Amino acid sequence: MEIYKIISDIMRNQNLSVADIAKKSNLPDSTVRGIVTRKQKNIALEVAFKLSQGLGVSSFFEKRLDKSRNAFYYIGVSRIE
């Protein structure tokens, strides 16, 4: 699942606004809004960590092994604590 979907689900389930998430994560409203509206498709690792801490999500990503290519990749997931 993509990060914007995870954040949108959390917003819906916890009745949070973009401003609420920005405040909890110590990020500008514009950063959170850009992610949620998909205008900002790539986010910095620091932003992902701030969001995960602010939202009480232990991880946005899960490491997986692609055996055919013998390489790791990451998929978007959410684990709400």
Rosetta blueprint (number, residue, H / E / L):
1 M L
2 E L
3 I H
4 Y H
5 K H
6 I H
7 I H
8 S H
9 D H
10 I H
11 M H
12 R H
13 N H
14 Q H
15 N L
16 L L
17 S L
18 V H
19 A H
20 D H
21 I H
22 A H
23 K H
24 K H
25 S H
26 N L
27 L L
28 P L
29 D H
30 S H
31 T H
32 V H
33 R H
34 G H
35 I H
36 V H
37 T L
38 R L
39 K L
40 Q L
41 K L
42 N L
43 I L
44 A L
45 L H
46 E H
47 V H
48 A H
49 F H
50 K H
51 L H
52 S H
53 Q H
54 G H
55 L H
56 G L
57 V E
58 S L
59 S L
60 F L
61 F E
62 E E
63 K E
64 R E
65 L E
66 D E
67 K L
68 S L
69 R L
70 N L
71 A E
72 F E
73 Y E
74 Y E
75 I E
76 G E
77 V L
78 S L
79 R L
80 I E
81 E L
